[in-house]
Amino acid sequence: MTKKGSITQRVLTKLDIPEEAALGGPRITISGGSRVLVEGHRGLLEYADDRIAAAGPGCRILIKGEGLGLVAMDRREMVVSGRLWAVELE
């Protein structure tokens, strides 16, 4: 019999904690195709009306769309609104 997943993953599953929250990864919430909340970013890399990029822990978060704008931003969270086409982790 083999064990499925690491101990950390099993504990997170049992406690119903998202892996990205526990391990420091970004958490991205998309609302209705017009709003994105990014939690856990590490700074803005690129800002234009068709693309916004932010540094993430070990990745680059790229938001593509039309008429994009920052609604709010602080050290760890940002809210982007506009017509969303894609959200990519690179």
PDB file of N, CA, C and O in Angstrom:
ATOM      1  N   MET A   1       0.838  -1.180   0.000  1.00  0.00           N
ATOM      2  CA  MET A   1       0.000   0.000   0.000  1.00  0.00           C
ATOM      3  C   MET A   1       0.882   1.242   0.000  1.00  0.00           C
ATOM      4  O   MET A   1       1.809   1.342   0.804  1.00  0.00           O
ATOM      5  N   THR A   2       0.599   2.205  -0.908  1.00  0.00           N
ATOM      6  CA  THR A   2       1.381   3.425  -0.978  1.00  0.00           C
ATOM      7  C   THR A   2       0.569   4.596  -0.430  1.00  0.00           C
ATOM      8  O   THR A   2      -0.658   4.633  -0.521  1.00  0.00           O
ATOM      9  N   LYS A   3       1.295   5.538   0.134  1.00  0.00           N
ATOM     10  CA  LYS A   3       0.637   6.728   0.665  1.00  0.00           C
ATOM     11  C   LYS A   3       0.430   7.725  -0.460  1.00  0.00           C
ATOM     12  O   LYS A   3       1.325   7.931  -1.279  1.00  0.00           O
ATOM     13  N   LYS A   4      -0.739   8.345  -0.508  1.00  0.00           N
ATOM     14  CA  LYS A   4      -1.032   9.336  -1.549  1.00  0.00           C
ATOM     15  C   LYS A   4      -0.713  10.724  -1.030  1.00  0.00           C
ATOM     16  O   LYS A   4      -1.265  11.154  -0.017  1.00  0.00           O
ATOM     17  N   GLY A   5       0.184  11.434  -1.727  1.00  0.00           N
ATOM     18  CA  GLY A   5       0.514  12.811  -1.378  1.00  0.00           C
ATOM     19  C   GLY A   5       1.447  12.895  -0.184  1.00  0.00           C
ATOM     20  O   GLY A   5       1.633  11.926   0.552  1.00  0.00           O
ATOM     21  N   SER A   6       2.022  14.060  -0.010  1.00  0.00           N
ATOM     22  CA  SER A   6       2.914  14.285   1.114  1.00  0.00           C
ATOM     23  C   SER A   6       2.099  14.510   2.382  1.00  0.00           C
ATOM     24  O   SER A   6       0.886  14.717   2.334  1.00  0.00           O
ATOM     25  N   ILE A   7       2.783  14.467   3.497  1.00  0.00           N
ATOM     26  CA  ILE A   7       2.119  14.720   4.780  1.00  0.00           C
ATOM     27  C   ILE A   7       1.528  16.122   4.780  1.00  0.00           C
ATOM     28  O   ILE A   7       0.404  16.323   5.241  1.00  0.00           O
ATOM     29  N   THR A   8       2.282  17.099   4.264  1.00  0.00           N
ATOM     30  CA  THR A   8       1.804  18.476   4.219  1.00  0.00           C
ATOM     31  C   THR A   8       0.510  18.574   3.417  1.00  0.00           C
ATOM     32  O   THR A   8      -0.443  19.216   3.858  1.00  0.00           O
ATOM     33  N   GLN A   9       0.466  17.951   2.255  1.00  0.00           N
ATOM     34  CA  GLN A   9      -0.735  18.003   1.419  1.00  0.00           C
ATOM     35  C   GLN A   9      -1.918  17.342   2.108  1.00  0.00           C
ATOM     36  O   GLN A   9      -3.043  17.833   2.021  1.00  0.00           O
ATOM     37  N   ARG A  10      -1.669  16.233   2.793  1.00  0.00           N
ATOM     38  CA  ARG A  10      -2.766  15.545   3.495  1.00  0.00           C
ATOM     39  C   ARG A  10      -3.308  16.385   4.640  1.00  0.00           C
ATOM     40  O   ARG A  10      -4.518  16.429   4.860  1.00  0.00           O
ATOM     41  N   VAL A  11      -2.414  17.057   5.376  1.00  0.00           N
ATOM     42  CA  VAL A  11      -2.855  17.912   6.483  1.00  0.00           C
ATOM     43  C   VAL A  11      -3.666  19.087   5.940  1.00  0.00           C
ATOM     44  O   VAL A  11      -4.722  19.420   6.479  1.00  0.00           O
ATOM     45  N   LEU A  12      -3.168  19.716   4.870  1.00  0.00           N
ATOM     46  CA  LEU A  12      -3.888  20.848   4.282  1.00  0.00           C
ATOM     47  C   LEU A  12      -5.267  20.427   3.791  1.00  0.00           C
ATOM     48  O   LEU A  12      -6.244  21.155   3.970  1.00  0.00           O
ATOM     49  N   THR A  13      -5.347  19.253   3.173  1.00  0.00           N
ATOM     50  CA  THR A  13      -6.628  18.743   2.696  1.00  0.00           C
ATOM     51  C   THR A  13      -7.570  18.479   3.865  1.00  0.00           C
ATOM     52  O   THR A  13      -8.745  18.843   3.818  1.00  0.00           O
ATOM     53  N   LYS A  14      -7.057  17.854   4.897  1.00  0.00           N
ATOM     54  CA  LYS A  14      -7.868  17.522   6.072  1.00  0.00           C
ATOM     55  C   LYS A  14      -8.399  18.784   6.752  1.00  0.00           C
ATOM     56  O   LYS A  14      -9.537  18.806   7.221  1.00  0.00           O
ATOM     57  N   LEU A  15      -7.571  19.839   6.805  1.00  0.00           N
ATOM     58  CA  LEU A  15      -7.973  21.087   7.449  1.00  0.00           C
ATOM     59  C   LEU A  15      -8.671  22.051   6.500  1.00  0.00           C
ATOM     60  O   LEU A  15      -9.070  23.145   6.898  1.00  0.00           O
ATOM     61  N   ASP A  16      -8.815  21.638   5.238  1.00  0.00           N
ATOM     62  CA  ASP A  16      -9.459  22.456   4.217  1.00  0.00           C
ATOM     63  C   ASP A  16      -8.780  23.814   4.048  1.00  0.00           C
ATOM     64  O   ASP A  16      -9.440  24.851   3.983  1.00  0.00           O
ATOM     65  N   ILE A  17      -7.437  23.784   3.979  1.00  0.00           N
ATOM     66  CA  ILE A  17      -6.638  24.986   3.774  1.00  0.00           C
ATOM     67  C   ILE A  17      -6.063  24.936   2.369  1.00  0.00           C
ATOM     68  O   ILE A  17      -5.423  23.947   2.009  1.00  0.00           O
ATOM     69  N   PRO A  18      -6.273  25.983   1.554  1.00  0.00           N
ATOM     70  CA  PRO A  18      -5.691  25.974   0.206  1.00  0.00           C
ATOM     71  C   PRO A  18      -4.165  25.887   0.271  1.00  0.00           C
ATOM     72  O   PRO A  18      -3.530  26.562   1.082  1.00  0.00           O
ATOM     73  N   GLU A  19      -3.590  25.056  -0.584  1.00  0.00           N
ATOM     74  CA  GLU A  19      -2.142  24.854  -0.581  1.00  0.00           C
ATOM     75  C   GLU A  19      -1.382  26.160  -0.798  1.00  0.00           C
ATOM     76  O   GLU A  19      -0.363  26.398  -0.149  1.00  0.00           O
ATOM     77  N   GLU A  20      -1.874  27.015  -1.713  1.00  0.00           N
ATOM     78  CA  GLU A  20      -1.163  28.266  -1.984  1.00  0.00           C
ATOM     79  C   GLU A  20      -1.137  29.181  -0.773  1.00  0.00           C
ATOM     80  O   GLU A  20      -0.179  29.931  -0.591  1.00  0.00           O
ATOM     81  N   ALA A  21      -2.172  29.135   0.061  1.00  0.00           N
ATOM     82  CA  ALA A  21      -2.207  29.970   1.259  1.00  0.00           C
ATOM     83  C   ALA A  21      -1.170  29.506   2.276  1.00  0.00           C
ATOM     84  O   ALA A  21      -0.514  30.330   2.913  1.00  0.00           O
ATOM     85  N   ALA A  22      -1.023  28.222   2.428  1.00  0.00           N
ATOM     86  CA  ALA A  22      -0.093  27.682   3.408  1.00  0.00           C
ATOM     87  C   ALA A  22       1.353  27.743   2.939  1.00  0.00           C
ATOM     88  O   ALA A  22       2.260  27.913   3.753  1.00  0.00           O
ATOM     89  N   LEU A  23       1.576  27.607   1.658  1.00  0.00           N
ATOM     90  CA  LEU A  23       2.935  27.521   1.138  1.00  0.00           C
ATOM     91  C   LEU A  23       3.442  28.826   0.532  1.00  0.00           C
ATOM     92  O   LEU A  23       4.528  28.852  -0.048  1.00  0.00           O
ATOM     93  N   GLY A  24       2.682  29.902   0.654  1.00  0.00           N
ATOM     94  CA  GLY A  24       3.143  31.204   0.220  1.00  0.00           C
ATOM     95  C   GLY A  24       2.954  31.528  -1.246  1.00  0.00           C
ATOM     96  O   GLY A  24       3.494  32.530  -1.714  1.00  0.00           O
ATOM     97  N   GLY A  25       2.215  30.730  -1.990  1.00  0.00           N
ATOM     98  CA  GLY A  25       1.952  31.003  -3.402  1.00  0.00           C
ATOM     99  C   GLY A  25       0.884  32.058  -3.573  1.00  0.00           C
ATOM    100  O   GLY A  25       0.191  32.395  -2.613  1.00  0.00           O
ATOM    101  N   PRO A  26       0.735  32.590  -4.783  1.00  0.00           N
ATOM    102  CA  PRO A  26      -0.304  33.593  -5.003  1.00  0.00           C
ATOM    103  C   PRO A  26      -1.694  32.970  -4.988  1.00  0.00           C
ATOM    104  O   PRO A  26      -1.870  31.806  -5.348  1.00  0.00           O
ATOM    105  N   ARG A  27      -2.653  33.740  -4.577  1.00  0.00           N
ATOM    106  CA  ARG A  27      -4.055  33.315  -4.629  1.00  0.00           C
ATOM    107  C   ARG A  27      -4.759  34.293  -5.555  1.00  0.00           C
ATOM    108  O   ARG A  27      -4.721  35.503  -5.336  1.00  0.00           O
ATOM    109  N   ILE A  28      -5.401  33.765  -6.588  1.00  0.00           N
ATOM    110  CA  ILE A  28      -6.027  34.596  -7.613  1.00  0.00           C
ATOM    111  C   ILE A  28      -7.515  34.281  -7.655  1.00  0.00           C
ATOM    112  O   ILE A  28      -7.916  33.128  -7.819  1.00  0.00           O
ATOM    113  N   THR A  29      -8.327  35.322  -7.506  1.00  0.00           N
ATOM    114  CA  THR A  29      -9.777  35.164  -7.546  1.00  0.00           C
ATOM    115  C   THR A  29     -10.319  36.010  -8.685  1.00  0.00           C
ATOM    116  O   THR A  29     -10.102  37.221  -8.720  1.00  0.00           O
ATOM    117  N   ILE A  30     -11.026  35.375  -9.623  1.00  0.00           N
ATOM    118  CA  ILE A  30     -11.615  36.066 -10.770  1.00  0.00           C
ATOM    119  C   ILE A  30     -13.110  36.184 -10.531  1.00  0.00           C
ATOM    120  O   ILE A  30     -13.778  35.199 -10.213  1.00  0.00           O
ATOM    121  N   SER A  31     -13.632  37.396 -10.685  1.00  0.00           N
ATOM    122  CA  SER A  31     -15.057  37.641 -10.470  1.00  0.00           C
ATOM    123  C   SER A  31     -15.697  38.152 -11.752  1.00  0.00           C
ATOM    124  O   SER A  31     -15.411  39.259 -12.209  1.00  0.00           O
ATOM    125  N   GLY A  32     -16.563  37.333 -12.321  1.00  0.00           N
ATOM    126  CA  GLY A  32     -17.392  37.757 -13.438  1.00  0.00           C
ATOM    127  C   GLY A  32     -16.687  38.193 -14.707  1.00  0.00           C
ATOM    128  O   GLY A  32     -17.306  38.865 -15.532  1.00  0.00           O
ATOM    129  N   GLY A  33     -15.455  37.853 -14.900  1.00  0.00           N
ATOM    130  CA  GLY A  33     -14.756  38.217 -16.126  1.00  0.00           C
ATOM    131  C   GLY A  33     -14.369  39.682 -16.222  1.00  0.00           C
ATOM    132  O   GLY A  33     -13.945  40.152 -17.277  1.00  0.00           O
ATOM    133  N   SER A  34     -14.518  40.411 -15.103  1.00  0.00           N
ATOM    134  CA  SER A  34     -14.176  41.829 -15.147  1.00  0.00           C
ATOM    135  C   SER A  34     -13.368  42.305 -13.944  1.00  0.00           C
ATOM    136  O   SER A  34     -13.043  43.488 -13.838  1.00  0.00           O
ATOM    137  N   ARG A  35     -13.047  41.390 -13.044  1.00  0.00           N
ATOM    138  CA  ARG A  35     -12.317  41.788 -11.835  1.00  0.00           C
ATOM    139  C   ARG A  35     -11.428  40.633 -11.373  1.00  0.00           C
ATOM    140  O   ARG A  35     -11.851  39.477 -11.358  1.00  0.00           O
ATOM    141  N   VAL A  36     -10.194  40.962 -10.997  1.00  0.00           N
ATOM    142  CA  VAL A  36      -9.248  39.959 -10.498  1.00  0.00           C
ATOM    143  C   VAL A  36      -8.654  40.468  -9.186  1.00  0.00           C
ATOM    144  O   VAL A  36      -8.181  41.602  -9.100  1.00  0.00           O
ATOM    145  N   LEU A  37      -8.687  39.618  -8.179  1.00  0.00           N
ATOM    146  CA  LEU A  37      -8.005  39.896  -6.922  1.00  0.00           C
ATOM    147  C   LEU A  37      -6.781  38.989  -6.870  1.00  0.00           C
ATOM    148  O   LEU A  37      -6.900  37.768  -6.969  1.00  0.00           O
ATOM    149  N   VAL A  38      -5.611  39.589  -6.714  1.00  0.00           N
ATOM    150  CA  VAL A  38      -4.364  38.833  -6.600  1.00  0.00           C
ATOM    151  C   VAL A  38      -3.834  39.051  -5.186  1.00  0.00           C
ATOM    152  O   VAL A  38      -3.507  40.172  -4.795  1.00  0.00           O
ATOM    153  N   GLU A  39      -3.757  37.968  -4.435  1.00  0.00           N
ATOM    154  CA  GLU A  39      -3.213  38.018  -3.084  1.00  0.00           C
ATOM    155  C   GLU A  39      -1.851  37.345  -3.093  1.00  0.00           C
ATOM    156  O   GLU A  39      -1.693  36.275  -3.680  1.00  0.00           O
ATOM    157  N   GLY A  40      -0.876  37.953  -2.457  1.00  0.00           N
ATOM    158  CA  GLY A  40       0.454  37.366  -2.374  1.00  0.00           C
ATOM    159  C   GLY A  40       1.400  37.790  -3.482  1.00  0.00           C
ATOM    160  O   GLY A  40       2.402  37.118  -3.727  1.00  0.00           O
ATOM    161  N   HIS A  41       1.097  38.909  -4.167  1.00  0.00           N
ATOM    162  CA  HIS A  41       2.043  39.382  -5.192  1.00  0.00           C
ATOM    163  C   HIS A  41       3.242  40.020  -4.500  1.00  0.00           C
ATOM    164  O   HIS A  41       3.206  40.309  -3.304  1.00  0.00           O
ATOM    165  N   ARG A  42       4.295  40.233  -5.269  1.00  0.00           N
ATOM    166  CA  ARG A  42       5.518  40.813  -4.708  1.00  0.00           C
ATOM    167  C   ARG A  42       5.987  42.027  -5.480  1.00  0.00           C
ATOM    168  O   ARG A  42       7.180  42.326  -5.519  1.00  0.00           O
ATOM    169  N   GLY A  43       5.049  42.724  -6.093  1.00  0.00           N
ATOM    170  CA  GLY A  43       5.398  43.957  -6.781  1.00  0.00           C
ATOM    171  C   GLY A  43       4.938  43.971  -8.226  1.00  0.00           C
ATOM    172  O   GLY A  43       4.841  42.932  -8.880  1.00  0.00           O
ATOM    173  N   LEU A  44       4.665  45.150  -8.699  1.00  0.00           N
ATOM    174  CA  LEU A  44       4.202  45.364 -10.069  1.00  0.00           C
ATOM    175  C   LEU A  44       5.398  45.358 -11.020  1.00  0.00           C
ATOM    176  O   LEU A  44       6.408  46.011 -10.757  1.00  0.00           O
ATOM    177  N   LEU A  45       5.283  44.618 -12.129  1.00  0.00           N
ATOM    178  CA  LEU A  45       6.356  44.530 -13.123  1.00  0.00           C
ATOM    179  C   LEU A  45       6.027  45.280 -14.404  1.00  0.00           C
ATOM    180  O   LEU A  45       6.914  45.828 -15.059  1.00  0.00           O
ATOM    181  N   GLU A  46       4.750  45.301 -14.756  1.00  0.00           N
ATOM    182  CA  GLU A  46       4.333  45.894 -16.031  1.00  0.00           C
ATOM    183  C   GLU A  46       2.911  46.424 -15.869  1.00  0.00           C
ATOM    184  O   GLU A  46       2.074  45.801 -15.216  1.00  0.00           O
ATOM    185  N   TYR A  47       2.650  47.586 -16.476  1.00  0.00           N
ATOM    186  CA  TYR A  47       1.312  48.166 -16.376  1.00  0.00           C
ATOM    187  C   TYR A  47       0.954  48.828 -17.698  1.00  0.00           C
ATOM    188  O   TYR A  47       1.602  49.786 -18.119  1.00  0.00           O
ATOM    189  N   ALA A  48      -0.069  48.318 -18.340  1.00  0.00           N
ATOM    190  CA  ALA A  48      -0.600  48.901 -19.577  1.00  0.00           C
ATOM    191  C   ALA A  48      -2.099  48.600 -19.594  1.00  0.00           C
ATOM    192  O   ALA A  48      -2.578  47.791 -18.799  1.00  0.00           O
ATOM    193  N   ASP A  49      -2.840  49.248 -20.497  1.00  0.00           N
ATOM    194  CA  ASP A  49      -4.294  49.030 -20.510  1.00  0.00           C
ATOM    195  C   ASP A  49      -4.687  47.654 -21.046  1.00  0.00           C
ATOM    196  O   ASP A  49      -5.848  47.259 -20.936  1.00  0.00           O
ATOM    197  N   ASP A  50      -3.729  46.913 -21.628  1.00  0.00           N
ATOM    198  CA  ASP A  50      -4.047  45.571 -22.124  1.00  0.00           C
ATOM    199  C   ASP A  50      -3.299  44.448 -21.400  1.00  0.00           C
ATOM    200  O   ASP A  50      -3.521  43.273 -21.692  1.00  0.00           O
ATOM    201  N   ARG A  51      -2.410  44.799 -20.455  1.00  0.00           N
ATOM    202  CA  ARG A  51      -1.695  43.775 -19.687  1.00  0.00           C
ATOM    203  C   ARG A  51      -1.117  44.374 -18.414  1.00  0.00           C
ATOM    204  O   ARG A  51      -0.576  45.480 -18.405  1.00  0.00           O
ATOM    205  N   ILE A  52      -1.250  43.616 -17.358  1.00  0.00           N
ATOM    206  CA  ILE A  52      -0.671  43.989 -16.071  1.00  0.00           C
ATOM    207  C   ILE A  52       0.070  42.763 -15.565  1.00  0.00           C
ATOM    208  O   ILE A  52      -0.487  41.666 -15.514  1.00  0.00           O
ATOM    209  N   ALA A  53       1.330  42.955 -15.191  1.00  0.00           N
ATOM    210  CA  ALA A  53       2.139  41.840 -14.694  1.00  0.00           C
ATOM    211  C   ALA A  53       2.651  42.171 -13.298  1.00  0.00           C
ATOM    212  O   ALA A  53       2.999  43.312 -12.996  1.00  0.00           O
ATOM    213  N   ALA A  54       2.686  41.151 -12.463  1.00  0.00           N
ATOM    214  CA  ALA A  54       3.198  41.293 -11.107  1.00  0.00           C
ATOM    215  C   ALA A  54       4.114  40.116 -10.801  1.00  0.00           C
ATOM    216  O   ALA A  54       3.952  39.024 -11.347  1.00  0.00           O
ATOM    217  N   ALA A  55       5.070  40.357  -9.925  1.00  0.00           N
ATOM    218  CA  ALA A  55       5.941  39.271  -9.472  1.00  0.00           C
ATOM    219  C   ALA A  55       5.177  38.460  -8.441  1.00  0.00           C
ATOM    220  O   ALA A  55       4.472  39.001  -7.589  1.00  0.00           O
ATOM    221  N   GLY A  56       5.335  37.165  -8.540  1.00  0.00           N
ATOM    222  CA  GLY A  56       4.761  36.270  -7.545  1.00  0.00           C
ATOM    223  C   GLY A  56       5.880  35.450  -6.952  1.00  0.00           C
ATOM    224  O   GLY A  56       7.009  35.508  -7.438  1.00  0.00           O
ATOM    225  N   PRO A  57       5.599  34.695  -5.924  1.00  0.00           N
ATOM    226  CA  PRO A  57       6.643  33.845  -5.354  1.00  0.00           C
ATOM    227  C   PRO A  57       7.009  32.721  -6.326  1.00  0.00           C
ATOM    228  O   PRO A  57       6.280  31.739  -6.458  1.00  0.00           O
ATOM    229  N   GLY A  58       8.123  32.877  -6.987  1.00  0.00           N
ATOM    230  CA  GLY A  58       8.577  31.864  -7.934  1.00  0.00           C
ATOM    231  C   GLY A  58       7.867  31.878  -9.271  1.00  0.00           C
ATOM    232  O   GLY A  58       7.987  30.925 -10.041  1.00  0.00           O
ATOM    233  N   CYS A  59       7.129  32.941  -9.565  1.00  0.00           N
ATOM    234  CA  CYS A  59       6.412  33.014 -10.835  1.00  0.00           C
ATOM    235  C   CYS A  59       6.144  34.471 -11.207  1.00  0.00           C
ATOM    236  O   CYS A  59       6.404  35.393 -10.434  1.00  0.00           O
ATOM    237  N   ARG A  60       5.627  34.641 -12.391  1.00  0.00           N
ATOM    238  CA  ARG A  60       5.186  35.953 -12.886  1.00  0.00           C
ATOM    239  C   ARG A  60       3.689  35.828 -13.147  1.00  0.00           C
ATOM    240  O   ARG A  60       3.255  34.894 -13.821  1.00  0.00           O
ATOM    241  N   ILE A  61       2.901  36.750 -12.625  1.00  0.00           N
ATOM    242  CA  ILE A  61       1.450  36.736 -12.793  1.00  0.00           C
ATOM    243  C   ILE A  61       1.120  37.745 -13.883  1.00  0.00           C
ATOM    244  O   ILE A  61       1.411  38.933 -13.741  1.00  0.00           O
ATOM    245  N   LEU A  62       0.514  37.278 -14.968  1.00  0.00           N
ATOM    246  CA  LEU A  62       0.199  38.138 -16.104  1.00  0.00           C
ATOM    247  C   LEU A  62      -1.308  38.159 -16.319  1.00  0.00           C
ATOM    248  O   LEU A  62      -1.943  37.118 -16.482  1.00  0.00           O
ATOM    249  N   ILE A  63      -1.861  39.356 -16.316  1.00  0.00           N
ATOM    250  CA  ILE A  63      -3.288  39.551 -16.559  1.00  0.00           C
ATOM    251  C   ILE A  63      -3.421  40.263 -17.897  1.00  0.00           C
ATOM    252  O   ILE A  63      -2.870  41.346 -18.093  1.00  0.00           O
ATOM    253  N   LYS A  64      -4.165  39.639 -18.825  1.00  0.00           N
ATOM    254  CA  LYS A  64      -4.362  40.216 -20.152  1.00  0.00           C
ATOM    255  C   LYS A  64      -5.817  40.603 -20.328  1.00  0.00           C
ATOM    256  O   LYS A  64      -6.715  39.936 -19.814  1.00  0.00           O
ATOM    257  N   GLY A  65      -6.044  41.686 -21.057  1.00  0.00           N
ATOM    258  CA  GLY A  65      -7.417  42.110 -21.289  1.00  0.00           C
ATOM    259  C   GLY A  65      -7.482  43.426 -22.021  1.00  0.00           C
ATOM    260  O   GLY A  65      -6.571  43.800 -22.760  1.00  0.00           O
ATOM    261  N   GLU A  66      -8.579  44.120 -21.800  1.00  0.00           N
ATOM    262  CA  GLU A  66      -8.839  45.400 -22.460  1.00  0.00           C
ATOM    263  C   GLU A  66      -9.333  46.384 -21.406  1.00  0.00           C
ATOM    264  O   GLU A  66     -10.184  46.050 -20.581  1.00  0.00           O
ATOM    265  N   GLY A  67      -8.797  47.591 -21.440  1.00  0.00           N
ATOM    266  CA  GLY A  67      -9.209  48.606 -20.474  1.00  0.00           C
ATOM    267  C   GLY A  67      -8.883  48.236 -19.043  1.00  0.00           C
ATOM    268  O   GLY A  67      -9.650  48.546 -18.131  1.00  0.00           O
ATOM    269  N   LEU A  68      -7.743  47.569 -18.832  1.00  0.00           N
ATOM    270  CA  LEU A  68      -7.366  47.137 -17.492  1.00  0.00           C
ATOM    271  C   LEU A  68      -6.885  48.310 -16.649  1.00  0.00           C
ATOM    272  O   LEU A  68      -6.257  49.241 -17.155  1.00  0.00           O
ATOM    273  N   GLY A  69      -7.183  48.252 -15.383  1.00  0.00           N
ATOM    274  CA  GLY A  69      -6.725  49.282 -14.461  1.00  0.00           C
ATOM    275  C   GLY A  69      -6.650  48.737 -13.054  1.00  0.00           C
ATOM    276  O   GLY A  69      -7.385  47.820 -12.689  1.00  0.00           O
ATOM    277  N   LEU A  70      -5.761  49.307 -12.268  1.00  0.00           N
ATOM    278  CA  LEU A  70      -5.646  48.941 -10.864  1.00  0.00           C
ATOM    279  C   LEU A  70      -6.712  49.684 -10.068  1.00  0.00           C
ATOM    280  O   LEU A  70      -6.753  50.914 -10.080  1.00  0.00           O
ATOM    281  N   VAL A  71      -7.559  48.953  -9.389  1.00  0.00           N
ATOM    282  CA  VAL A  71      -8.589  49.550  -8.540  1.00  0.00           C
ATOM    283  C   VAL A  71      -7.999  49.832  -7.170  1.00  0.00           C
ATOM    284  O   VAL A  71      -8.268  50.870  -6.564  1.00  0.00           O
ATOM    285  N   ALA A  72      -7.190  48.894  -6.688  1.00  0.00           N
ATOM    286  CA  ALA A  72      -6.537  49.039  -5.381  1.00  0.00           C
ATOM    287  C   ALA A  72      -5.285  48.180  -5.370  1.00  0.00           C
ATOM    288  O   ALA A  72      -5.202  47.161  -6.056  1.00  0.00           O
ATOM    289  N   MET A  73      -4.298  48.620  -4.563  1.00  0.00           N
ATOM    290  CA  MET A  73      -3.062  47.849  -4.465  1.00  0.00           C
ATOM    291  C   MET A  73      -2.348  48.205  -3.174  1.00  0.00           C
ATOM    292  O   MET A  73      -2.260  49.374  -2.797  1.00  0.00           O
ATOM    293  N   ASP A  74      -1.840  47.183  -2.506  1.00  0.00           N
ATOM    294  CA  ASP A  74      -0.940  47.395  -1.385  1.00  0.00           C
ATOM    295  C   ASP A  74       0.219  46.408  -1.517  1.00  0.00           C
ATOM    296  O   ASP A  74       0.413  45.825  -2.584  1.00  0.00           O
ATOM    297  N   ARG A  75       0.979  46.215  -0.461  1.00  0.00           N
ATOM    298  CA  ARG A  75       2.177  45.363  -0.544  1.00  0.00           C
ATOM    299  C   ARG A  75       1.891  43.934  -0.946  1.00  0.00           C
ATOM    300  O   ARG A  75       2.737  43.301  -1.578  1.00  0.00           O
ATOM    301  N   ARG A  76       0.733  43.401  -0.606  1.00  0.00           N
ATOM    302  CA  ARG A  76       0.448  41.981  -0.820  1.00  0.00           C
ATOM    303  C   ARG A  76      -0.748  41.693  -1.719  1.00  0.00           C
ATOM    304  O   ARG A  76      -0.868  40.587  -2.246  1.00  0.00           O
ATOM    305  N   GLU A  77      -1.625  42.660  -1.899  1.00  0.00           N
ATOM    306  CA  GLU A  77      -2.843  42.428  -2.675  1.00  0.00           C
ATOM    307  C   GLU A  77      -3.029  43.507  -3.733  1.00  0.00           C
ATOM    308  O   GLU A  77      -2.599  44.649  -3.570  1.00  0.00           O
ATOM    309  N   MET A  78      -3.683  43.110  -4.823  1.00  0.00           N
ATOM    310  CA  MET A  78      -4.071  44.095  -5.824  1.00  0.00           C
ATOM    311  C   MET A  78      -5.371  43.649  -6.475  1.00  0.00           C
ATOM    312  O   MET A  78      -5.645  42.456  -6.610  1.00  0.00           O
ATOM    313  N   VAL A  79      -6.163  44.637  -6.872  1.00  0.00           N
ATOM    314  CA  VAL A  79      -7.420  44.387  -7.565  1.00  0.00           C
ATOM    315  C   VAL A  79      -7.328  45.050  -8.926  1.00  0.00           C
ATOM    316  O   VAL A  79      -7.035  46.240  -9.032  1.00  0.00           O
ATOM    317  N   VAL A  80      -7.583  44.267  -9.966  1.00  0.00           N
ATOM    318  CA  VAL A  80      -7.544  44.752 -11.346  1.00  0.00           C
ATOM    319  C   VAL A  80      -8.944  44.623 -11.924  1.00  0.00           C
ATOM    320  O   VAL A  80      -9.617  43.610 -11.730  1.00  0.00           O
ATOM    321  N   SER A  81      -9.379  45.662 -12.637  1.00  0.00           N
ATOM    322  CA  SER A  81     -10.684  45.569 -13.301  1.00  0.00           C
ATOM    323  C   SER A  81     -10.517  45.900 -14.778  1.00  0.00           C
ATOM    324  O   SER A  81      -9.533  46.514 -15.188  1.00  0.00           O
ATOM    325  N   GLY A  82     -11.486  45.484 -15.555  1.00  0.00           N
ATOM    326  CA  GLY A  82     -11.484  45.686 -16.999  1.00  0.00           C
ATOM    327  C   GLY A  82     -12.051  44.438 -17.657  1.00  0.00           C
ATOM    328  O   GLY A  82     -12.564  43.550 -16.978  1.00  0.00           O
ATOM    329  N   ARG A  83     -11.960  44.374 -18.953  1.00  0.00           N
ATOM    330  CA  ARG A  83     -12.421  43.187 -19.683  1.00  0.00           C
ATOM    331  C   ARG A  83     -11.295  42.165 -19.722  1.00  0.00           C
ATOM    332  O   ARG A  83     -10.286  42.371 -20.396  1.00  0.00           O
ATOM    333  N   LEU A  84     -11.469  41.065 -19.000  1.00  0.00           N
ATOM    334  CA  LEU A  84     -10.405  40.071 -18.848  1.00  0.00           C
ATOM    335  C   LEU A  84     -10.414  39.069 -19.990  1.00  0.00           C
ATOM    336  O   LEU A  84     -11.467  38.568 -20.387  1.00  0.00           O
ATOM    337  N   TRP A  85      -9.227  38.784 -20.512  1.00  0.00           N
ATOM    338  CA  TRP A  85      -9.072  37.752 -21.529  1.00  0.00           C
ATOM    339  C   TRP A  85      -8.354  36.533 -20.972  1.00  0.00           C
ATOM    340  O   TRP A  85      -8.704  35.397 -21.293  1.00  0.00           O
ATOM    341  N   ALA A  86      -7.344  36.773 -20.131  1.00  0.00           N
ATOM    342  CA  ALA A  86      -6.556  35.649 -19.599  1.00  0.00           C
ATOM    343  C   ALA A  86      -5.807  36.071 -18.352  1.00  0.00           C
ATOM    344  O   ALA A  86      -5.452  37.237 -18.177  1.00  0.00           O
ATOM    345  N   VAL A  87      -5.578  35.093 -17.490  1.00  0.00           N
ATOM    346  CA  VAL A  87      -4.692  35.241 -16.341  1.00  0.00           C
ATOM    347  C   VAL A  87      -3.718  34.086 -16.418  1.00  0.00           C
ATOM    348  O   VAL A  87      -4.123  32.924 -16.420  1.00  0.00           O
ATOM    349  N   GLU A  88      -2.438  34.400 -16.482  1.00  0.00           N
ATOM    350  CA  GLU A  88      -1.419  33.372 -16.679  1.00  0.00           C
ATOM    351  C   GLU A  88      -0.367  33.436 -15.594  1.00  0.00           C
ATOM    352  O   GLU A  88      -0.027  34.510 -15.099  1.00  0.00           O
ATOM    353  N   LEU A  89       0.143  32.271 -15.231  1.00  0.00           N
ATOM    354  CA  LEU A  89       1.294  32.172 -14.342  1.00  0.00           C
ATOM    355  C   LEU A  89       2.467  31.689 -15.178  1.00  0.00           C
ATOM    356  O   LEU A  89       2.401  30.626 -15.794  1.00  0.00           O
ATOM    357  N   GLU A  90       3.515  32.452 -15.200  1.00  0.00           N
ATOM    358  CA  GLU A  90       4.690  32.099 -16.006  1.00  0.00           C
ATOM    359  C   GLU A  90       5.857  31.754 -15.114  1.00  0.00           C
ATOM    360  O   GLU A  90       6.938  31.431 -15.608  1.00  0.00           O
TER     361      GLU A  90
END
